Amino acid sequence: MNYVVLMESIVKIIFIIAIVVLPVLIVWLNNRKKINEANQRTQIVLSAIEKNKETDVEDLLKKMAPQKKLLKEKLLNKLLWGGIISLVGLSCMAIGLFLDFKGGTSTKDLAMQYWLGGSIFAIGIAFLVNYAVGKKFLAKEIEAEQNQLLKQV
């Protein structure tokens, strides 16, 4: 059997697994996790009702509900990812510069390295801009959210 054909077939199989099977598996696992969490909450509520008939189910469900992320947390998450992705993009471009000064690398490879680093860097900058704009526009909502949390405590 021709080894080139065998290697091309293996690459195609890996490509199909990465493009088709992996996303389906991720979605399935995520759905299973949500179903299991709902089943656990149901079991807890049923056992609480069995032990005490006068249990306030709505209050119990509110306490068991997963905590929503605050606006401030979401914005800080964007700042974090923006910083990380920007640094990865800058490091890709720095590696391209290093390879350029070192020599022996084709112009095509260097151009690809610069394009890759530049596009990753641009995505990081987009996250940082999103953080800055979100912080500016959502200042009142964040303050109201903090006041609401202080009233609950």
Order of alpha helices (4+ residues) and beta strands (2+ residues): alpha-alpha-alpha-alpha-alpha-alpha
